Amino acid sequence: MPTARYTVNDVMTKTVITVTPDTEFKEIADAMQRWEVIAVPVVADEGPVVGVVSEADLLPKEEFHEHPPGMIDQMRRLGDTAKAGSVRAEELMSSPAITIEPGASLPQAARLMADRRIKRLPVVDADGRLKGIVSRADLLKIFLRPDDDLAAEIGREVVDRLFPGSHRNVKVGVTWGMATLTGHVPDAALIPVAARLAQSVKGIVSVDCRLKDPESR
């Protein structure tokens, strides 16, 4: 069945802007603006990732710049008010960093981002060392695969394997990621399987399975 298994390593950005625990607020803000990123991993002495500083970690300083937090705000938003007075990455960062390994699947990364309500994940090896970063946008790259490539994979990995003697009777078309399977196959019981496997091909948006058995001609 479909053998292509795309992982975080396939879509992640491998050149990553990082800061150290001692990097000061203004340097962090400048790096984010210059490189157009919304978060930077914090790495100590080229070692493991110890945290992440995001735009959300920097905003309290602006929020409370002109109007220092009152007693109620200080009690209700201890984390934010503490960050408003912070000046270095080690004080601003969210720690421990929520990370993922390069070999993790794209659904795993998507679920982790959704569960933790974050927009990107540092990608680390078994020792916690930074290998890249993966964002929500990176996970969507898989849907940019050319339609011809998607059709070829469905033909090769689904049709040829399920219906080896009848593959010439099946046509696969893909338009804007939407696959259509038409034709006649010898085993009607395998038609739902074909539809399910075609849908599992990375980059496929939807499947319209119109396969029929010979008796329905």
N, C-alpha and C positions, 0 to 999 in steps of 0.2 A: 504494500500500500504506500501512500505518499511518503517518501523517504527524506525529503528536504525538511530539516528542522532548524528554523532560524532562531538564533540566540541573541542575547544582549550584545555579545561581541560583534555580531554582524552589523548592528545599527548604531552602536555607541560612537560618540565623538572621542577620539583618542588623544587629541591635543587639548589639554585642560589647563585653564588658568587657576593657580592655587595661591594661597597665602599661608603665612606661618602664624603661630599663636601670638607672636609679638607685632604682627602687622597692625598699623594704626588705622583708625576709622577712616580718615580722609583717603589713605592709600587704597583701602578696600573699595570705597565708593568710586574712586577714580578708575580702578581696574574694572569694575562692573560696567561703568559707562564706556570706557575705551574699548572693551572687548564685547560689549553688548550682551552681557550675561546677567542673569538674575540671582545667581548664587555661586559661591566659590568654596571648594573644599579647603579645609585647614589641615596642613600637613606639617608635622614637626620633624625637622632634620632628615628629610627624605624618607621618613618612616611611615607608619600607618596613618590613615586618615583619622583625625581625632575629633572632627566636627565639621559643620558646614555653616557659613554665614550667608544669609539670603537678604534680599531687599527688605523683607518683613522684619529682620533683626535690626536693620538700620533705621527704619521709619520712626520708632519711638523717640529718637533724638530730635527729629524734626517736629514730631507731634507735640512734644513738651518743651520745645525750644523757648517759646515766648511765654508760655504759661506753665510753670512747674506743676506737677501733679499734686492735687490736694490729698488730704488724709484718706478719703474714701477711695480715690483712684489708686493710691499706694497700697491699700489693703486688697482691693479687687484685682489689681493687675501688677502683682509683685514682679513678675518676670519682665514685663515691658518697662516698668519704671526703673528697674535695675539696669536694663540695657540703655535707657535714656542717658544714664550717667557713665556708660562704659566707653572706653577709648581704644581698646585692643581686641583683636580677633578672639583671643581666648576668653574674653568677657562677653563678647557678643554672640558667639557661635552657639548653635544648637548641638548638644552633645549628650550621649554618643551619636555619631552620625548613622543615619539609616542608609545602609549600603546594599549592594547586590553583587553577585559574582558574574564573570563574563559568560559562563556556561548556562546561566539561567534562561529559561524560555521567555519569550515576549509576553505571554499571558501572565507569567509570574511577576514580571516587572510591572505590568499594568495593574495587577491586583494590589501589589505593594504600594504603588503610588496612590491608588484610590483609597486603600485602607488607612494610610497615614496622611492623606490629604497633602501630598507634596508633588511638585512639578518635575523634579529631576532627582536622580540617584547617582552618587559616586559608585563607580564600578571598581571592585577591589579583588585582589587575588587571595589565596588562602592565608597569607600573612597579613592581610589588611592593607597592602600597598596599592596605591592608586594606579589603575590601568586605563581609566577613561571616565566618561560621564554619559548617562543616558537620560534623555528628556522625553516628555510626552510626544513632542514633535518627532523625535527619533523613532518612537514606536510606530508612528504612522507611515514611516518611510516604506514599509513593506507593501503598502497599498499603492505605491508608485511603480510597482513592477509592470513592465510592458504587457499589454494584453496578449501578444503573441507568445510570450514566455509562459504566461499562465495557461493558455490553451495547450501549449506543448506539454506542460507538466501534467495537466489533467489527462491528456491523451496517453502519455507514457506511463504515468503512475497509477491511473485509475482504470481507464478503458482497456489498455493493453493487458493489464494484470487480471482484471475481473472477467474480461471477455476475449481471451487470447485468439480464439478462432473466428471471432466475429467483429473485430475492431474496425474493419473496413466499412461495416454497416452503421457505424456510429460517427456522427459529426459533432465536433466540439467548437463552439464559438464563444469568444469573450469580447465584450464591449464595455469599456469603462469599468472593468473589474467584475462585470456581471456575466456569469457563464450560462450558456444554454447547451444542453445535451439532447440531441435528436437521433432517431434511428431505431432499429429493432435489435433486440438481444435475445439469446436463447433461453435465458433463465430469468423470469420475471421477479423471482425472490431477491435477486441481486440489484434490482433497480434502486430501492431505497438505500442500499449500501453505497452504490455509486454516487447518489446525490449527497450522502453524508460525507464521503471521502473527498468529493470535489469541493465541498464547502470548507473542508479542513486545509485545503491548499492555501498557503500564506499569500495574502494579497487579493483573494477572492472576496468580493463584497456580498454577492448573492448567487444562488444557483436555481435555474429553471430547468428541471429535469423532465424531458418529454420522451424518454425512452419507453419503448413498448415491446411486448413479446411478439413472436411471429404470428400468433393466432389472431392478433388484433389488427392485422393488415386490412 
